[in-house]
Amino acid sequence: MSDLNSQDLAKYIEQTGGMSKPWLLVQLRLAKLKERRNELTAQEYTLALDDIQQDLMKLGQWWKGQEKDAFGK
């Protein structure tokens, strides 16, 4: 799935009901940022990447108690 462009990834997320899975939305944001990298200054890119990284770190707290729902265990 890492080789998908943002449009293909968005379709995958939509088709698999992934809108409620924040880790997939983080992947989508990363894919979109990767596609725009040449349009951004180094500072803009770094700020956007930092923002995504902060949201990713918040998922550590989101997971607590979600394992059963997310993975069916």
PDB file of N, CA, C, O and CB in Angstrom:
ATOM      1  N   MET A   1       0.824  -1.199   0.000  1.00  0.00           N
ATOM      2  CA  MET A   1       0.000   0.000   0.000  1.00  0.00           C
ATOM      3  C   MET A   1       0.862   1.255   0.000  1.00  0.00           C
ATOM      4  O   MET A   1       0.354   2.336  -0.299  1.00  0.00           O
ATOM      5  CB  MET A   1      -0.934   0.002   1.205  1.00  0.00           C
ATOM      6  N   SER A   2       2.135   1.152   0.321  1.00  0.00           N
ATOM      7  CA  SER A   2       2.983   2.331   0.411  1.00  0.00           C
ATOM      8  C   SER A   2       3.265   2.959  -0.950  1.00  0.00           C
ATOM      9  O   SER A   2       3.668   4.121  -1.008  1.00  0.00           O
ATOM     10  CB  SER A   2       4.280   1.975   1.082  1.00  0.00           C
ATOM     11  N   ASP A   3       3.064   2.225  -2.051  1.00  0.00           N
ATOM     12  CA  ASP A   3       3.334   2.760  -3.376  1.00  0.00           C
ATOM     13  C   ASP A   3       2.127   3.445  -4.009  1.00  0.00           C
ATOM     14  O   ASP A   3       2.216   3.930  -5.137  1.00  0.00           O
ATOM     15  CB  ASP A   3       3.808   1.661  -4.271  1.00  0.00           C
ATOM     16  N   LEU A   4       1.017   3.491  -3.309  1.00  0.00           N
ATOM     17  CA  LEU A   4      -0.181   4.121  -3.845  1.00  0.00           C
ATOM     18  C   LEU A   4      -0.043   5.635  -3.839  1.00  0.00           C
ATOM     19  O   LEU A   4       0.523   6.214  -2.912  1.00  0.00           O
ATOM     20  CB  LEU A   4      -1.412   3.699  -3.045  1.00  0.00           C
ATOM     21  N   ASN A   5      -0.569   6.276  -4.893  1.00  0.00           N
ATOM     22  CA  ASN A   5      -0.627   7.733  -4.845  1.00  0.00           C
ATOM     23  C   ASN A   5      -1.812   8.127  -3.965  1.00  0.00           C
ATOM     24  O   ASN A   5      -2.590   7.270  -3.547  1.00  0.00           O
ATOM     25  CB  ASN A   5      -0.756   8.351  -6.285  1.00  0.00           C
ATOM     26  N   SER A   6      -1.945   9.400  -3.690  1.00  0.00           N
ATOM     27  CA  SER A   6      -2.975   9.838  -2.743  1.00  0.00           C
ATOM     28  C   SER A   6      -4.387   9.533  -3.243  1.00  0.00           C
ATOM     29  O   SER A   6      -5.269   9.229  -2.439  1.00  0.00           O
ATOM     30  CB  SER A   6      -2.837  11.332  -2.478  1.00  0.00           C
ATOM     31  N   GLN A   7      -4.613   9.608  -4.541  1.00  0.00           N
ATOM     32  CA  GLN A   7      -5.950   9.312  -5.070  1.00  0.00           C
ATOM     33  C   GLN A   7      -6.298   7.835  -4.899  1.00  0.00           C
ATOM     34  O   GLN A   7      -7.415   7.499  -4.504  1.00  0.00           O
ATOM     35  CB  GLN A   7      -6.036   9.701  -6.553  1.00  0.00           C
ATOM     36  N   ASP A   8      -5.348   6.961  -5.195  1.00  0.00           N
ATOM     37  CA  ASP A   8      -5.588   5.524  -5.023  1.00  0.00           C
ATOM     38  C   ASP A   8      -5.761   5.175  -3.553  1.00  0.00           C
ATOM     39  O   ASP A   8      -6.611   4.359  -3.196  1.00  0.00           O
ATOM     40  CB  ASP A   8      -4.434   4.708  -5.625  1.00  0.00           C
ATOM     41  N   LEU A   9      -4.955   5.794  -2.708  1.00  0.00           N
ATOM     42  CA  LEU A   9      -5.060   5.545  -1.273  1.00  0.00           C
ATOM     43  C   LEU A   9      -6.410   6.031  -0.744  1.00  0.00           C
ATOM     44  O   LEU A   9      -7.035   5.360   0.077  1.00  0.00           O
ATOM     45  CB  LEU A   9      -3.907   6.238  -0.518  1.00  0.00           C
ATOM     46  N   ALA A  10      -6.854   7.187  -1.210  1.00  0.00           N
ATOM     47  CA  ALA A  10      -8.161   7.706  -0.786  1.00  0.00           C
ATOM     48  C   ALA A  10      -9.284   6.755  -1.207  1.00  0.00           C
ATOM     49  O   ALA A  10     -10.218   6.518  -0.439  1.00  0.00           O
ATOM     50  CB  ALA A  10      -8.405   9.113  -1.382  1.00  0.00           C
ATOM     51  N   LYS A  11      -9.196   6.213  -2.416  1.00  0.00           N
ATOM     52  CA  LYS A  11     -10.198   5.241  -2.880  1.00  0.00           C
ATOM     53  C   LYS A  11     -10.175   3.994  -2.004  1.00  0.00           C
ATOM     54  O   LYS A  11     -11.224   3.472  -1.626  1.00  0.00           O
ATOM     55  CB  LYS A  11      -9.946   4.858  -4.358  1.00  0.00           C
ATOM     56  N   TYR A  12      -8.977   3.521  -1.685  1.00  0.00           N
ATOM     57  CA  TYR A  12      -8.842   2.341  -0.824  1.00  0.00           C
ATOM     58  C   TYR A  12      -9.484   2.603   0.540  1.00  0.00           C
ATOM     59  O   TYR A  12     -10.232   1.769   1.051  1.00  0.00           O
ATOM     60  CB  TYR A  12      -7.350   1.960  -0.651  1.00  0.00           C
ATOM     61  N   ILE A  13      -9.189   3.755   1.117  1.00  0.00           N
ATOM     62  CA  ILE A  13      -9.740   4.104   2.429  1.00  0.00           C
ATOM     63  C   ILE A  13     -11.260   4.145   2.368  1.00  0.00           C
ATOM     64  O   ILE A  13     -11.938   3.636   3.260  1.00  0.00           O
ATOM     65  CB  ILE A  13      -9.187   5.463   2.912  1.00  0.00           C
ATOM     66  N   GLU A  14     -11.789   4.748   1.319  1.00  0.00           N
ATOM     67  CA  GLU A  14     -13.244   4.847   1.171  1.00  0.00           C
ATOM     68  C   GLU A  14     -13.883   3.468   0.972  1.00  0.00           C
ATOM     69  O   GLU A  14     -14.907   3.163   1.583  1.00  0.00           O
ATOM     70  CB  GLU A  14     -13.594   5.763  -0.012  1.00  0.00           C
ATOM     71  N   GLN A  15     -13.283   2.649   0.128  1.00  0.00           N
ATOM     72  CA  GLN A  15     -13.857   1.334  -0.183  1.00  0.00           C
ATOM     73  C   GLN A  15     -13.795   0.362   0.990  1.00  0.00           C
ATOM     74  O   GLN A  15     -14.618  -0.548   1.087  1.00  0.00           O
ATOM     75  CB  GLN A  15     -13.141   0.731  -1.368  1.00  0.00           C
ATOM     76  N   THR A  16     -12.828   0.549   1.874  1.00  0.00           N
ATOM     77  CA  THR A  16     -12.665  -0.386   2.997  1.00  0.00           C
ATOM     78  C   THR A  16     -13.211   0.165   4.306  1.00  0.00           C
ATOM     79  O   THR A  16     -13.006  -0.434   5.362  1.00  0.00           O
ATOM     80  CB  THR A  16     -11.204  -0.733   3.171  1.00  0.00           C
ATOM     81  N   GLY A  17     -13.903   1.299   4.253  1.00  0.00           N
ATOM     82  CA  GLY A  17     -14.453   1.882   5.473  1.00  0.00           C
ATOM     83  C   GLY A  17     -13.381   2.439   6.391  1.00  0.00           C
ATOM     84  O   GLY A  17     -13.547   2.458   7.611  1.00  0.00           O
ATOM     85  N   GLY A  18     -12.295   2.886   5.811  1.00  0.00           N
ATOM     86  CA  GLY A  18     -11.158   3.345   6.594  1.00  0.00           C
ATOM     87  C   GLY A  18     -11.238   4.759   7.128  1.00  0.00           C
ATOM     88  O   GLY A  18     -10.301   5.220   7.778  1.00  0.00           O
ATOM     89  N   MET A  19     -12.329   5.461   6.873  1.00  0.00           N
ATOM     90  CA  MET A  19     -12.443   6.842   7.358  1.00  0.00           C
ATOM     91  C   MET A  19     -12.422   6.910   8.878  1.00  0.00           C
ATOM     92  O   MET A  19     -12.106   7.955   9.447  1.00  0.00           O
ATOM     93  CB  MET A  19     -13.724   7.482   6.834  1.00  0.00           C
ATOM     94  N   SER A  20     -12.751   5.820   9.533  1.00  0.00           N
ATOM     95  CA  SER A  20     -12.735   5.803  10.998  1.00  0.00           C
ATOM     96  C   SER A  20     -11.412   5.276  11.542  1.00  0.00           C
ATOM     97  O   SER A  20     -11.275   5.061  12.747  1.00  0.00           O
ATOM     98  CB  SER A  20     -13.886   4.954  11.529  1.00  0.00           C
ATOM     99  N   LYS A  21     -10.447   5.069  10.663  1.00  0.00           N
ATOM    100  CA  LYS A  21      -9.137   4.546  11.061  1.00  0.00           C
ATOM    101  C   LYS A  21      -8.098   5.654  10.892  1.00  0.00           C
ATOM    102  O   LYS A  21      -7.595   5.874   9.790  1.00  0.00           O
ATOM    103  CB  LYS A  21      -8.750   3.280  10.218  1.00  0.00           C
ATOM    104  N   PRO A  22      -7.780   6.346  11.975  1.00  0.00           N
ATOM    105  CA  PRO A  22      -6.919   7.518  11.863  1.00  0.00           C
ATOM    106  C   PRO A  22      -5.527   7.236  11.315  1.00  0.00           C
ATOM    107  O   PRO A  22      -4.914   8.127  10.727  1.00  0.00           O
ATOM    108  CB  PRO A  22      -6.789   8.153  13.187  1.00  0.00           C
ATOM    109  N   TRP A  23      -5.012   6.028  11.488  1.00  0.00           N
ATOM    110  CA  TRP A  23      -3.685   5.729  10.954  1.00  0.00           C
ATOM    111  C   TRP A  23      -3.695   5.734   9.430  1.00  0.00           C
ATOM    112  O   TRP A  23      -2.679   6.047   8.809  1.00  0.00           O
ATOM    113  CB  TRP A  23      -3.192   4.375  11.474  1.00  0.00           C
ATOM    114  N   LEU A  24      -4.826   5.391   8.818  1.00  0.00           N
ATOM    115  CA  LEU A  24      -4.929   5.462   7.365  1.00  0.00           C
ATOM    116  C   LEU A  24      -5.013   6.912   6.898  1.00  0.00           C
ATOM    117  O   LEU A  24      -4.480   7.262   5.845  1.00  0.00           O
ATOM    118  CB  LEU A  24      -6.150   4.676   6.876  1.00  0.00           C
ATOM    119  N   LEU A  25      -5.673   7.741   7.672  1.00  0.00           N
ATOM    120  CA  LEU A  25      -5.763   9.161   7.318  1.00  0.00           C
ATOM    121  C   LEU A  25      -4.397   9.827   7.424  1.00  0.00           C
ATOM    122  O   LEU A  25      -4.089  10.734   6.650  1.00  0.00           O
ATOM    123  CB  LEU A  25      -6.778   9.884   8.224  1.00  0.00           C
ATOM    124  N   VAL A  26      -3.577   9.389   8.373  1.00  0.00           N
ATOM    125  CA  VAL A  26      -2.206   9.901   8.479  1.00  0.00           C
ATOM    126  C   VAL A  26      -1.422   9.486   7.236  1.00  0.00           C
ATOM    127  O   VAL A  26      -0.670  10.287   6.682  1.00  0.00           O
ATOM    128  CB  VAL A  26      -1.506   9.376   9.776  1.00  0.00           C
ATOM    129  N   GLN A  27      -1.591   8.251   6.801  1.00  0.00           N
ATOM    130  CA  GLN A  27      -0.922   7.794   5.581  1.00  0.00           C
ATOM    131  C   GLN A  27      -1.341   8.629   4.379  1.00  0.00           C
ATOM    132  O   GLN A  27      -0.518   8.961   3.525  1.00  0.00           O
ATOM    133  CB  GLN A  27      -1.229   6.318   5.325  1.00  0.00           C
ATOM    134  N   LEU A  28      -2.624   8.964   4.317  1.00  0.00           N
ATOM    135  CA  LEU A  28      -3.118   9.779   3.213  1.00  0.00           C
ATOM    136  C   LEU A  28      -2.485  11.167   3.248  1.00  0.00           C
ATOM    137  O   LEU A  28      -2.081  11.693   2.211  1.00  0.00           O
ATOM    138  CB  LEU A  28      -4.650   9.890   3.267  1.00  0.00           C
ATOM    139  N   ARG A  29      -2.401  11.750   4.422  1.00  0.00           N
ATOM    140  CA  ARG A  29      -1.762  13.070   4.542  1.00  0.00           C
ATOM    141  C   ARG A  29      -0.300  13.006   4.117  1.00  0.00           C
ATOM    142  O   ARG A  29       0.192  13.917   3.450  1.00  0.00           O
ATOM    143  CB  ARG A  29      -1.866  13.594   5.989  1.00  0.00           C
ATOM    144  N   LEU A  30       0.396  11.940   4.497  1.00  0.00           N
ATOM    145  CA  LEU A  30       1.798  11.778   4.094  1.00  0.00           C
ATOM    146  C   LEU A  30       1.926  11.628   2.580  1.00  0.00           C
ATOM    147  O   LEU A  30       2.836  12.193   1.973  1.00  0.00           O
ATOM    148  CB  LEU A  30       2.418  10.560   4.794  1.00  0.00           C
ATOM    149  N   ALA A  31       1.027  10.875   1.976  1.00  0.00           N
ATOM    150  CA  ALA A  31       1.057  10.692   0.523  1.00  0.00           C
ATOM    151  C   ALA A  31       0.831  12.021  -0.192  1.00  0.00           C
ATOM    152  O   ALA A  31       1.516  12.334  -1.166  1.00  0.00           O
ATOM    153  CB  ALA A  31      -0.006   9.667   0.085  1.00  0.00           C
ATOM    154  N   LYS A  32      -0.126  12.794   0.294  1.00  0.00           N
ATOM    155  CA  LYS A  32      -0.399  14.098  -0.322  1.00  0.00           C
ATOM    156  C   LYS A  32       0.788  15.043  -0.152  1.00  0.00           C
ATOM    157  O   LYS A  32       1.133  15.790  -1.067  1.00  0.00           O
ATOM    158  CB  LYS A  32      -1.663  14.727   0.289  1.00  0.00           C
ATOM    159  N   LEU A  33       1.406  15.004   1.021  1.00  0.00           N
ATOM    160  CA  LEU A  33       2.573  15.855   1.258  1.00  0.00           C
ATOM    161  C   LEU A  33       3.721  15.448   0.342  1.00  0.00           C
ATOM    162  O   LEU A  33       4.402  16.310  -0.214  1.00  0.00           O
ATOM    163  CB  LEU A  33       3.013  15.777   2.734  1.00  0.00           C
ATOM    164  N   LYS A  34       3.938  14.166   0.180  1.00  0.00           N
ATOM    165  CA  LYS A  34       4.996  13.669  -0.702  1.00  0.00           C
ATOM    166  C   LYS A  34       4.781  14.169  -2.127  1.00  0.00           C
ATOM    167  O   LYS A  34       5.736  14.555  -2.802  1.00  0.00           O
ATOM    168  CB  LYS A  34       5.043  12.128  -0.679  1.00  0.00           C
ATOM    169  N   GLU A  35       3.536  14.162  -2.584  1.00  0.00           N
ATOM    170  CA  GLU A  35       3.218  14.619  -3.935  1.00  0.00           C
ATOM    171  C   GLU A  35       3.433  16.122  -4.101  1.00  0.00           C
ATOM    172  O   GLU A  35       3.718  16.587  -5.205  1.00  0.00           O
ATOM    173  CB  GLU A  35       1.782  14.267  -4.276  1.00  0.00           C
ATOM    174  N   ARG A  36       3.303  16.870  -3.036  1.00  0.00           N
ATOM    175  CA  ARG A  36       3.448  18.334  -3.100  1.00  0.00           C
ATOM    176  C   ARG A  36       4.848  18.808  -2.738  1.00  0.00           C
ATOM    177  O   ARG A  36       5.111  20.010  -2.762  1.00  0.00           O
ATOM    178  CB  ARG A  36       2.446  18.993  -2.177  1.00  0.00           C
ATOM    179  N   ARG A  37       5.739  17.904  -2.409  1.00  0.00           N
ATOM    180  CA  ARG A  37       7.050  18.278  -1.878  1.00  0.00           C
ATOM    181  C   ARG A  37       7.784  19.284  -2.763  1.00  0.00           C
ATOM    182  O   ARG A  37       8.389  20.225  -2.249  1.00  0.00           O
ATOM    183  CB  ARG A  37       7.902  17.042  -1.706  1.00  0.00           C
ATOM    184  N   ASN A  38       7.741  19.105  -4.069  1.00  0.00           N
ATOM    185  CA  ASN A  38       8.454  20.006  -4.978  1.00  0.00           C
ATOM    186  C   ASN A  38       7.837  21.399  -5.044  1.00  0.00           C
ATOM    187  O   ASN A  38       8.484  22.343  -5.496  1.00  0.00           O
ATOM    188  CB  ASN A  38       8.490  19.411  -6.361  1.00  0.00           C
ATOM    189  N   GLU A  39       6.598  21.532  -4.600  1.00  0.00           N
ATOM    190  CA  GLU A  39       5.913  22.829  -4.622  1.00  0.00           C
ATOM    191  C   GLU A  39       6.156  23.637  -3.353  1.00  0.00           C
ATOM    192  O   GLU A  39       5.836  24.825  -3.307  1.00  0.00           O
ATOM    193  CB  GLU A  39       4.422  22.624  -4.814  1.00  0.00           C
ATOM    194  N   LEU A  40       6.711  23.015  -2.333  1.00  0.00           N
ATOM    195  CA  LEU A  40       6.863  23.642  -1.024  1.00  0.00           C
ATOM    196  C   LEU A  40       8.307  24.033  -0.761  1.00  0.00           C
ATOM    197  O   LEU A  40       9.242  23.408  -1.262  1.00  0.00           O
ATOM    198  CB  LEU A  40       6.369  22.708   0.071  1.00  0.00           C
ATOM    199  N   THR A  41       8.465  25.074   0.032  1.00  0.00           N
ATOM    200  CA  THR A  41       9.807  25.394   0.503  1.00  0.00           C
ATOM    201  C   THR A  41      10.201  24.351   1.542  1.00  0.00           C
ATOM    202  O   THR A  41       9.357  23.608   2.045  1.00  0.00           O
ATOM    203  CB  THR A  41       9.876  26.844   1.098  1.00  0.00           C
ATOM    204  N   ALA A  42      11.472  24.306   1.851  1.00  0.00           N
ATOM    205  CA  ALA A  42      11.943  23.354   2.864  1.00  0.00           C
ATOM    206  C   ALA A  42      11.247  23.605   4.197  1.00  0.00           C
ATOM    207  O   ALA A  42      10.901  22.664   4.912  1.00  0.00           O
ATOM    208  CB  ALA A  42      13.474  23.454   3.036  1.00  0.00           C
ATOM    209  N   GLN A  43      11.045  24.878   4.528  1.00  0.00           N
ATOM    210  CA  GLN A  43      10.387  25.217   5.791  1.00  0.00           C
ATOM    211  C   GLN A  43       8.917  24.782   5.784  1.00  0.00           C
ATOM    212  O   GLN A  43       8.438  24.217   6.767  1.00  0.00           O
ATOM    213  CB  GLN A  43      10.489  26.729   6.054  1.00  0.00           C
ATOM    214  N   GLU A  44       8.207  25.037   4.696  1.00  0.00           N
ATOM    215  CA  GLU A  44       6.801  24.628   4.600  1.00  0.00           C
ATOM    216  C   GLU A  44       6.666  23.109   4.705  1.00  0.00           C
ATOM    217  O   GLU A  44       5.774  22.596   5.382  1.00  0.00           O
ATOM    218  CB  GLU A  44       6.186  25.123   3.278  1.00  0.00           C
ATOM    219  N   TYR A  45       7.566  22.402   4.024  1.00  0.00           N
ATOM    220  CA  TYR A  45       7.537  20.942   4.060  1.00  0.00           C
ATOM    221  C   TYR A  45       7.789  20.436   5.478  1.00  0.00           C
ATOM    222  O   TYR A  45       7.085  19.551   5.964  1.00  0.00           O
ATOM    223  CB  TYR A  45       8.581  20.358   3.092  1.00  0.00           C
ATOM    224  N   THR A  46       8.790  21.000   6.131  1.00  0.00           N
ATOM    225  CA  THR A  46       9.126  20.583   7.492  1.00  0.00           C
ATOM    226  C   THR A  46       7.978  20.860   8.454  1.00  0.00           C
ATOM    227  O   THR A  46       7.670  20.023   9.303  1.00  0.00           O
ATOM    228  CB  THR A  46      10.390  21.295   7.970  1.00  0.00           C
ATOM    229  N   LEU A  47       7.345  22.017   8.335  1.00  0.00           N
ATOM    230  CA  LEU A  47       6.211  22.341   9.204  1.00  0.00           C
ATOM    231  C   LEU A  47       5.047  21.374   8.981  1.00  0.00           C
ATOM    232  O   LEU A  47       4.419  20.924   9.939  1.00  0.00           O
ATOM    233  CB  LEU A  47       5.749  23.786   8.959  1.00  0.00           C
ATOM    234  N   ALA A  48       4.763  21.060   7.731  1.00  0.00           N
ATOM    235  CA  ALA A  48       3.675  20.129   7.430  1.00  0.00           C
ATOM    236  C   ALA A  48       4.003  18.731   7.953  1.00  0.00           C
ATOM    237  O   ALA A  48       3.136  18.051   8.501  1.00  0.00           O
ATOM    238  CB  ALA A  48       3.407  20.081   5.912  1.00  0.00           C
ATOM    239  N   LEU A  49       5.242  18.309   7.785  1.00  0.00           N
ATOM    240  CA  LEU A  49       5.659  16.998   8.276  1.00  0.00           C
ATOM    241  C   LEU A  49       5.602  16.943   9.798  1.00  0.00           C
ATOM    242  O   LEU A  49       5.185  15.936  10.371  1.00  0.00           O
ATOM    243  CB  LEU A  49       7.074  16.669   7.788  1.00  0.00           C
ATOM    244  N   ASP A  50       6.019  18.017  10.450  1.00  0.00           N
ATOM    245  CA  ASP A  50       5.930  18.088  11.914  1.00  0.00           C
ATOM    246  C   ASP A  50       4.482  17.982  12.384  1.00  0.00           C
ATOM    247  O   ASP A  50       4.198  17.314  13.379  1.00  0.00           O
ATOM    248  CB  ASP A  50       6.552  19.397  12.425  1.00  0.00           C
ATOM    249  N   ASP A  51       3.571  18.635  11.675  1.00  0.00           N
ATOM    250  CA  ASP A  51       2.155  18.585  12.037  1.00  0.00           C
ATOM    251  C   ASP A  51       1.616  17.154  11.925  1.00  0.00           C
ATOM    252  O   ASP A  51       0.896  16.681  12.805  1.00  0.00           O
ATOM    253  CB  ASP A  51       1.337  19.536  11.137  1.00  0.00           C
ATOM    254  N   ILE A  52       1.969  16.483  10.848  1.00  0.00           N
ATOM    255  CA  ILE A  52       1.529  15.098  10.664  1.00  0.00           C
ATOM    256  C   ILE A  52       2.131  14.211  11.749  1.00  0.00           C
ATOM    257  O   ILE A  52       1.451  13.339  12.290  1.00  0.00           O
ATOM    258  CB  ILE A  52       1.925  14.577   9.260  1.00  0.00           C
ATOM    259  N   GLN A  53       3.393  14.430  12.063  1.00  0.00           N
ATOM    260  CA  GLN A  53       4.061  13.624  13.089  1.00  0.00           C
ATOM    261  C   GLN A  53       3.404  13.812  14.452  1.00  0.00           C
ATOM    262  O   GLN A  53       3.260  12.850  15.206  1.00  0.00           O
ATOM    263  CB  GLN A  53       5.550  13.988  13.171  1.00  0.00           C
ATOM    264  N   GLN A  54       3.008  15.027  14.774  1.00  0.00           N
ATOM    265  CA  GLN A  54       2.318  15.275  16.045  1.00  0.00           C
ATOM    266  C   GLN A  54       0.998  14.514  16.103  1.00  0.00           C
ATOM    267  O   GLN A  54       0.659  13.927  17.130  1.00  0.00           O
ATOM    268  CB  GLN A  54       2.068  16.784  16.240  1.00  0.00           C
ATOM    269  N   ASP A  55       0.259  14.523  15.005  1.00  0.00           N
ATOM    270  CA  ASP A  55      -1.003  13.769  14.967  1.00  0.00           C
ATOM    271  C   ASP A  55      -0.751  12.268  15.082  1.00  0.00           C
ATOM    272  O   ASP A  55      -1.517  11.556  15.731  1.00  0.00           O
ATOM    273  CB  ASP A  55      -1.772  14.073  13.668  1.00  0.00           C
ATOM    274  N   LEU A  56       0.310  11.791  14.460  1.00  0.00           N
ATOM    275  CA  LEU A  56       0.657  10.378  14.558  1.00  0.00           C
ATOM    276  C   LEU A  56       0.983   9.995  15.995  1.00  0.00           C
ATOM    277  O   LEU A  56       0.591   8.922  16.453  1.00  0.00           O
ATOM    278  CB  LEU A  56       1.839  10.055  13.647  1.00  0.00           C
ATOM    279  N   MET A  57       1.686  10.846  16.697  1.00  0.00           N
ATOM    280  CA  MET A  57       2.042  10.563  18.086  1.00  0.00           C
ATOM    281  C   MET A  57       0.795  10.512  18.971  1.00  0.00           C
ATOM    282  O   MET A  57       0.766   9.769  19.952  1.00  0.00           O
ATOM    283  CB  MET A  57       3.023  11.622  18.613  1.00  0.00           C
ATOM    284  N   LYS A  58      -0.213  11.278  18.642  1.00  0.00           N
ATOM    285  CA  LYS A  58      -1.466  11.260  19.406  1.00  0.00           C
ATOM    286  C   LYS A  58      -2.191   9.927  19.272  1.00  0.00           C
ATOM    287  O   LYS A  58      -2.995   9.564  20.130  1.00  0.00           O
ATOM    288  CB  LYS A  58      -2.380  12.392  18.948  1.00  0.00           C
ATOM    289  N   LEU A  59      -1.910   9.204  18.201  1.00  0.00           N
ATOM    290  CA  LEU A  59      -2.547   7.903  18.013  1.00  0.00           C
ATOM    291  C   LEU A  59      -2.138   6.920  19.098  1.00  0.00           C
ATOM    292  O   LEU A  59      -2.873   5.976  19.386  1.00  0.00           O
ATOM    293  CB  LEU A  59      -2.200   7.336  16.643  1.00  0.00           C
ATOM    294  N   GLY A  60      -0.990   7.125  19.695  1.00  0.00           N
ATOM    295  CA  GLY A  60      -0.573   6.260  20.799  1.00  0.00           C
ATOM    296  C   GLY A  60      -1.606   6.265  21.906  1.00  0.00           C
ATOM    297  O   GLY A  60      -1.878   5.219  22.496  1.00  0.00           O
ATOM    298  N   GLN A  61      -2.184   7.406  22.200  1.00  0.00           N
ATOM    299  CA  GLN A  61      -3.240   7.512  23.201  1.00  0.00           C
ATOM    300  C   GLN A  61      -4.567   6.998  22.656  1.00  0.00           C
ATOM    301  O   GLN A  61      -5.351   6.402  23.395  1.00  0.00           O
ATOM    302  CB  GLN A  61      -3.389   8.960  23.665  1.00  0.00           C
ATOM    303  N   TRP A  62      -4.822   7.220  21.387  1.00  0.00           N
ATOM    304  CA  TRP A  62      -6.072   6.784  20.779  1.00  0.00           C
ATOM    305  C   TRP A  62      -6.218   5.271  20.863  1.00  0.00           C
ATOM    306  O   TRP A  62      -7.323   4.763  21.052  1.00  0.00           O
ATOM    307  CB  TRP A  62      -6.146   7.241  19.322  1.00  0.00           C
ATOM    308  N   TRP A  63      -5.115   4.551  20.726  1.00  0.00           N
ATOM    309  CA  TRP A  63      -5.165   3.086  20.700  1.00  0.00           C
ATOM    310  C   TRP A  63      -5.649   2.467  21.995  1.00  0.00           C
ATOM    311  O   TRP A  63      -6.211   1.372  21.983  1.00  0.00           O
ATOM    312  CB  TRP A  63      -3.817   2.543  20.380  1.00  0.00           C
ATOM    313  N   LYS A  64      -5.444   3.145  23.107  1.00  0.00           N
ATOM    314  CA  LYS A  64      -5.790   2.545  24.396  1.00  0.00           C
ATOM    315  C   LYS A  64      -7.264   2.148  24.411  1.00  0.00           C
ATOM    316  O   LYS A  64      -8.153   2.989  24.274  1.00  0.00           O
ATOM    317  CB  LYS A  64      -5.483   3.523  25.555  1.00  0.00           C
ATOM    318  N   GLY A  65      -7.499   0.858  24.579  1.00  0.00           N
ATOM    319  CA  GLY A  65      -8.857   0.344  24.623  1.00  0.00           C
ATOM    320  C   GLY A  65      -9.492   0.100  23.262  1.00  0.00           C
ATOM    321  O   GLY A  65     -10.627  -0.370  23.195  1.00  0.00           O
ATOM    322  N   GLN A  66      -8.790   0.407  22.174  1.00  0.00           N
ATOM    323  CA  GLN A  66      -9.348   0.264  20.826  1.00  0.00           C
ATOM    324  C   GLN A  66      -8.910  -1.019  20.126  1.00  0.00           C
ATOM    325  O   GLN A  66      -9.397  -1.332  19.039  1.00  0.00           O
ATOM    326  CB  GLN A  66      -8.952   1.449  19.985  1.00  0.00           C
ATOM    327  N   GLU A  67      -8.006  -1.751  20.733  1.00  0.00           N
ATOM    328  CA  GLU A  67      -7.424  -2.908  20.059  1.00  0.00           C
ATOM    329  C   GLU A  67      -8.485  -3.902  19.588  1.00  0.00           C
ATOM    330  O   GLU A  67      -8.422  -4.407  18.467  1.00  0.00           O
ATOM    331  CB  GLU A  67      -6.446  -3.605  20.984  1.00  0.00           C
ATOM    332  N   LYS A  68      -9.447  -4.173  20.443  1.00  0.00           N
ATOM    333  CA  LYS A  68     -10.485  -5.157  20.109  1.00  0.00           C
ATOM    334  C   LYS A  68     -11.307  -4.697  18.900  1.00  0.00           C
ATOM    335  O   LYS A  68     -11.576  -5.484  17.992  1.00  0.00           O
ATOM    336  CB  LYS A  68     -11.412  -5.394  21.322  1.00  0.00           C
ATOM    337  N   ASP A  69     -11.702  -3.425  18.894  1.00  0.00           N
ATOM    338  CA  ASP A  69     -12.494  -2.904  17.782  1.00  0.00           C
ATOM    339  C   ASP A  69     -11.675  -2.815  16.497  1.00  0.00           C
ATOM    340  O   ASP A  69     -12.180  -3.115  15.415  1.00  0.00           O
ATOM    341  CB  ASP A  69     -13.054  -1.532  18.135  1.00  0.00           C
ATOM    342  N   ALA A  70     -10.417  -2.405  16.614  1.00  0.00           N
ATOM    343  CA  ALA A  70      -9.586  -2.199  15.436  1.00  0.00           C
ATOM    344  C   ALA A  70      -9.118  -3.505  14.807  1.00  0.00           C
ATOM    345  O   ALA A  70      -9.009  -3.613  13.585  1.00  0.00           O
ATOM    346  CB  ALA A  70      -8.395  -1.358  15.795  1.00  0.00           C
ATOM    347  N   PHE A  71      -8.841  -4.496  15.651  1.00  0.00           N
ATOM    348  CA  PHE A  71      -8.249  -5.726  15.135  1.00  0.00           C
ATOM    349  C   PHE A  71      -9.116  -6.959  15.333  1.00  0.00           C
ATOM    350  O   PHE A  71      -8.739  -8.051  14.909  1.00  0.00           O
ATOM    351  CB  PHE A  71      -6.932  -5.951  15.782  1.00  0.00           C
ATOM    352  N   GLY A  72     -10.271  -6.801  15.970  1.00  0.00           N
ATOM    353  CA  GLY A  72     -11.191  -7.908  16.138  1.00  0.00           C
ATOM    354  C   GLY A  72     -10.722  -8.996  17.075  1.00  0.00           C
ATOM    355  O   GLY A  72     -11.157 -10.143  16.975  1.00  0.00           O
ATOM    356  N   LYS A  73      -9.842  -8.644  17.979  1.00  0.00           N
ATOM    357  CA  LYS A  73      -9.341  -9.647  18.942  1.00  0.00           C
ATOM    358  C   LYS A  73     -10.048  -9.515  20.258  1.00  0.00           C
ATOM    359  O   LYS A  73      -9.764 -10.269  21.189  1.00  0.00           O
ATOM    360  CB  LYS A  73      -7.831  -9.508  19.152  1.00  0.00           C
TER     361      LYS A  73
END
